Structures are given as structure tokens and as C-alpha cells.
Amino acid sequence: MSNQISIGFDPTSQPADMNLQLKRPLAVIDLETTGINIGNDRIVEIAIVKIMPDGSRQVKRKLINPEMPIPPGATEVHGISNEMVKDAPTFKQAANEIKMFIANADLAGYNSNRFDIPLLVEEFLRAGLDIELNDRVLLDVQRVFHMMEQRTLSAAYKFYCEKNLDGAHSAEVDATATWEVLEAQVKRYPQMGNTVDAIVKFTGEEQIVDFARRFIMENGVEIFNFGKHKGKPVTLVLKQEPQYYDWMMKGDFPLHTKQKLTEILNRTLLKKN
């Protein structure tokens, strides 16, 4: 695998009729990683297939040096070894380029709202870059598939596209396959609509506070989703037990969770003042 970025327009990337109607670009993301722990694991490959409203597409793919050993079990899944990434850039070196590529785009992927996007946000924060997603629509293609068919990405590709998925667990192959599955889903299920907003509404994806889901939103209020304060409003706990904030900030929680906790605390203090 090359560690170079490719932004290309092959014959399949030219403008074409689409079932999905886009108001702005849709960046379909897939990551290969050192593992599945959002707080501790790192990206070893990223591929982004960016679909433009006119149907054209741009592809960015890059191997990433995770600055930690890749476990043999992870290499067995995606085929990326320590040797392959030893001369690749770190995420910090590639972060600004990736951020610019997905700027002003909605984000999609397969299980992306629970894995790819949370891990990507963690990498941005570790690199010292804040990426604002509040104005983005986050579309998880797996949600549609599980609601309708309940199978894996390879099976989804076979079912919707009537082709075998060769090269699964190559990030670019998986991201491209995810896009093709989404296109086929829009055609097959007209009841869910043909815009990103309509599909997200159809799948009932909950409003995300932090990607690790330590907090959830209930009736417009952030609620703790773990521990002794589960079910309690975060603002109430911060007022009654301010030391809980310090405990979480010192604890082994993802950076994005800590960022959102700090935002809630600052908002609470502003209201008090």
C-alpha cells in the first residue's frame, strides 16, 4: 500500500446521476487502526471518498505512523504492518490536510458514529486541532443496514450491489463500498428520503454529546450515561459535586468527553454569573 495521498478523478469519479441528493459534499470515511479502543488506539490508514453534489468524487488515502506498535491481531485484519508505516507521516503531520479535505462536508461511514468519527476526533484533539462537528450531519450507513437487513458490510455490498467485496479491510475499498451501499439503499428504500438529513432522521440517530457516550441528551439536557450519577443532569452534578469534574478530567476518559464536560461546566458557570 502506498502512503501517498491521492486526489484523483478516474472514470468512476466523474459526475453521474445519483439517487442521493446532496446539498453539500459528503465525506465517506473509513479507518484502519491499531485496535478498537477509541481513547487509546491510533489510526494506521485513513481513506476518505468525498462525494460532491454534482456526483463527482475525490479520494484521499494515506497510511499513518501511529507512533505505537501495531498489534499482530490488528495486522491480521487489515494487512498493515509496522514496517509499512515506519516512514509514513504521523497523524499530527497529516491532520491539517485531512481537516481541510473534510471542511464543509457532512460525514458518513459504516459504524462511523460509534468508531471512525470518534477515533478521528480523538486524533485531531491529540494533534492540537479542534474540529467542530455541531453543524455537520453524521450519517451512519450501518444504521440503515441494521434496520433493514442486519448483516455485515461485505454482506451488505453483496445484497445491495450484487457484487463481492474484494479487498475488504482496505480503507479505500471499504469507504467506496460504503458509498455504493448507501446509493443502493436510497434507491431501494424511497420511504427514508434521498437527502442526508432525511436519512439521519429516518434512522433515529440520537443527538450526540460526546462520542464515547458518557453523556446523552434527554429533552435538550445533557445526562450522565455511566457511573453513580447515571441518569442525572450533568449541570446539576457539577453544581452539587464540583470535584467530580476534576475526577473526570484526571481520569482515563477520551479527550472529546473531557472537552464536552468542560464546555458544559463553562456554560454552567456563565449562567451562575
N, C-alpha and C positions, 0 to 999 in steps of 0.2 A: 504494500500500500504506500502511496506517495504521501508525504507530509505537506504538500503544497496546496494552497487554496486554488480552487478552480471556480471561476465565474464564467460560465460558458453558455452558449446557445447552440445546442445540437439540433437536429431535425425535430426532435420531440419537444424542444423548448420554445418553438415558435408560437405566436398567438393562435389559439384554437378555440372552437366553441366549447363552453363549459356548462355543466349542469349547475354548479355552484356560482352564485352571483356575488362578486366581491366589491365592497365599497373601497377597500384599501388592500395593500398586499397582505398575503397570508404566508407566514414563515412556518413551514413544517420542519420540526426539529427532531433529531434522533441522536442520542449519546451512547457511546460505549465507554465503560467506566472500570475502575479498579474493584468495584463492588456495589452494593445496594444501600449502604448507609449514607443518607443524604448529608449528615453533618460531618462525616469523616472521609468518605471516599472521594475520588477525583476523576475528572474526565480524561480519557486517553484518545478519544476521537469524537469529533463533532461534525455533523452534516446538517446543512440547512437547505431545503428546497423552497425557494421563495416564489410564490405564485403571484403574478401581477393581475390587476383587474382585467387587463386585456387578454389574459390567458397565457402570456409568455411566462417563462420561468428562468430563474437564476439559481445556480447551485454554488454553495460554499462548503468545502470539506477540508478538514485539517486534522492531522494527528497532533496530539498534545502530550508533552512530557509531564506526567502527573507529579513529579518530584517525590515519588514514593514507589516502592516495588509493586509491580502488577502481580497479584496472586496467581499461581498456576491455574486455579479453578476459573478465574476470570479470562485468562488467555485461552483456555479450552473452549470457552463460549464464543468469544469474538475474534480469536486468532491474532490478537495484537500482543506482542511480546515486549519485554524491557528493551531488547536490542533495537526493535523497530522505532521506539520513541526516544532513544537516548540523545539524538541530535535534533529532535523536534522542539519547537518553542514551548515555553510554559504557558499556562492559561493567562497569566498576568501579561505576558508579552503579546498575546493574541487578543486580549479582552476588548480593547477599544475598537479593533477592526470588526470583531463579531458584534459588538454593541451597535456600531454604525450600520451594519448589514441588516439588522432586525429593527432598526429605528422606524417608528411609524407603521409597523406591521402588527397585525393580530398574530397570535401564536397557536400552533396546532401540533399534535403529535399523537403517539399511541401510548396510552398510560402517562401522558406528559404532565398532567396536572398533579400527579402524585409522585412522579420521579424526575423526568427530564427537566422540566422547568424549575422545580425546587432546587435540584442539584446545580443547574446553571446559575440560578440566582445566588446560591452559596459561593460559587466560584467567582462571580462578579464582586461580591462583597469582600471576599478574601483578597481580591486584586485591588481593592480600594475604589471600585466603581459602583455607584448606586444605579440600579436600573428600575425605573418607575413602570409598573405594570397596571396601575389602577385604571388607566384609560385604554387598556388593551382587552380584547376579547380572547379568552383562553379556551380553545376548543379541543377536547379530548376525544379523538376518534374511537378509542376503545369503549367509551361510554355508550355510543350509538350501537356499536357491535354487540356489546354485552346485553344491552336492552333487547336487541333484535335476534341475535343468534347465539351469543355466549360461547365463543371459541377464541383461539389464538390468532396472532397476526398472519401466520402462514396459512391457516385455515380460512381466515377472512379473505386473504388475497385469492385463494383458490375458489372460494364461494362466490365472491363478488366479481372478480376479474376473470375467472375461469382460466387461470394460469398458475403454474407452480412458481413459488418464490425461491429462485436460485440465488444463493449468496446471502441468505438471512444472517443477521448479526453483523453485516457490514452496514455502518451507519447510513451511508448514502442510499444503499439498496433498501433499507428499512424505511427511511424517510420518504423515498419515492413511492414505495409500495403503499405506505400510509396515505399519501395524497391520492393515489389511484383508487384505494378503497373508499376514501371519502367521496370522491367523484361518483363512484358507483352507488354509494349509499344515497346520495342526493337524488339520483335517478330512480332508484328502487323504492324509496320511501318519500313520496311527494308530501305526505302529511307532516313531515318535520320541517318543511320550508327549504328554501335554497339560498339563505344567507347565513353568515356565521352567527349573527345574533339569534336568529330563529332556531338554529340547531342547538345552540347552548341552552336556550330556554326550553326546548323540547326535551333535552336530556336531563333537565332538572339539576344541573351542576350547581352546587351550593356556592354562596359567596365566600371567597377565600379570604381569611385574615392573614394567617401565616401558613406556609406550605407544609410545615410539619404537622399542622392541625392541632397544635397545643391550645389554640383558641378557635372558637367557631362563632358564627354570627347568628343570633336569635332575636328576631324582631328589631333589627337595627342596633343591637347591643353586643359587644364582644364578651363572650363567656369562656371561662376556663373549661378545657376539654380533657383534663387529666388531674390526678392527684387529689389532695384533700379538699381543694376548692372547686372541684369539678361541678359545673352547673351554676357557679356563682359569677356575677358580672366582674370583669377584670378591674374596672374602675373602683368598685366597692371594696375589693380585696386590697387594692393599692392604698386606699384611704385608711382602712382598718388595720392593715398589717403591712406597712411600708417596707419592712425588712424582707418581705417576700420578693420584692423587686431585686434587691441585692443578691438574694439567694439564687434567683434565676439567672442573673447576669454573670454570676461566677460559675454557674453550673454548666453541664455538658449539653447545652441546647444549641440548635442551629443558629447561625448569625441572623438569619432572616426573622426567626422567632424573637430574638433579642431586640432586633430593630423595631419590630412591630410593638413589642412591650414598651419600649422607650417612647414610641410615638403616642401610645395610649397614656402613659404617665405624663408626658409633656402636655397633652391635651387636658388631662385632669387637673394639672397644676394651673394651667391658664384659666380654666373655669373657676378654680378656687380664688385666683387673684382677681 
